[in-house]
């Protein structure tokens, strides 16, 4: 590998992460910030901002959006703590494969 490629990867990918981590470490040792306030701010402000920016930049067709809305708002079972398990189970129960193709018809 060329040195220029390694340098570019370091500068563009690793250096920002290391700078953020070291800044947080130094501020945590010197300033002693209120962790609960920082956690609440990250949860209530930065997470919705991240979701908004992510949703703004994604391209989704109408049928895909309809499927997402169907599985989000038409949930006969309440969500539990294992939410990573819920969506694949709901998709499987509706008869869709991982690619979104109908794999069986409902008997209802």
Secondary structure, DSSP 8 states (H G I E B T S, - for coil): --HHHHHHHIIIIIHHHHHHHHHHHHHHHHT---HHHHHHHIIIIIHHHHHHHHHHH----HHHHHHHHHHHH--SS---S-HHHHHHHHHHHHTB-TTS-B-S----
